Amino acid sequence: MKPLQRWLTALLLVTLAVVIAYQWLDRPIALFVHQELPHQARSAVEPLTHIPDPLIPAAVIVFVVLGLWGLAGRALAPLPATMVLCSLSVTMVQAFKNQLKLVFGRTWPETWINNNPSFIRDGVYGFHWFHGGGGYESFPSGHMAATCAVLSVLWICYPRLKSLYLLAGLAVAVGLIGANFHFLSDVIAGAFVGVTTGWITTVLFDRLSPRNAGRR
């Protein structure tokens, strides 16, 4: 199966998973977390949501430092080159997910931002297309997208550590859902957006590299 066919198949499966989660899983899970999980449990998983926080500033630093290294005429070894790909991927996914959040306009599970309407407090649930505003940016999860934008690049470049990447992605997902920061479908969609961005970034780099010049 060609890469585009694989991506389209994944898109179909993810869309199905999001629809199922939206219809039958998101609200029960959010209610369970809010009503049944003790505050201590939610506080325990909340730090997991901060794993992606350093990714954006780190991406900027890596891009500038290694960019200057390149301007100095130095070649990049495989690991620094992978770091550049990670920085490009996580930077692009920020722009990508921001546009998607605007398009879908989904409210959050709980009230976090400027007294925003939410499912738990107000019973507000669903998509408000092109609404805009911080209270309508739950879908897709930006934290999950940023995490998977990096992990997917590492998965492709250093596949021997796949188990570690899966654990890191799962930890962020557990934190986001367990702290009621996001619905399950938000996390699924965010993971897909991140993986897509990382995959495209590595494919473009490979297609633009000198060894593939003859293929273009």
Phi, psi and omega in degrees: 000131181290156182305318181295320177296320178297318180294317180296322176296317178297320178300317179297315181294319179293320177300317178298316179296320179295317179297315179298314179297317181298317185282321191234347187243323188302309184291314177301320180294315180298319178294319179298313180299317183290320188265328189254328181281128177294158181302324181296322180292318180293322178293331182289325182270344183303322178299336179297333181289345182269358179305318181282351187305319182284354190295318182293306177299325178295322179297319179295315181298313180300316182297316182292311184297310181286334174295317176294325176299318178293321178296334178282000178086013181270142176279153179261128173289168183305317182294310176300323178297321177295323178297322176297316179299319178297318181294318178294319181296313183289330177290317179294322182293333176298313179294320182297309184291329178298319178293321179293321177300319178296318182296311188278325176054049182269140178281163186271162175298318180230171183273116182234328195240112173049047177061036184295146174294142183215167179293313184293313184279320189244354183073016180275124184214131175133189182255139178235088193304129176057030181291313183079163179100149185298336180281358184230046184229034183281333187241127354277169179291119179291324179296319180291323179296315180297318179300311183285337176297324178279313184298325181292322176296314179297322179301317182286319185277327181226071187293345181295340183257029183303320181298320179295319179296319179298317180296319179296314179296319179295322179298316179296318180299315179298318179297315183295319181280318183292335176265002181062030175281332182215154169284160178303316182295329175300317183291319178300312181295319179298319178298318180294318178299317180295314179297318178300315181296315179296319179296312180298320180300314181290323179295315179298318179298318180294319182290332182268354183289154184303327184292342180256011183301325182288344182278341186275000000 
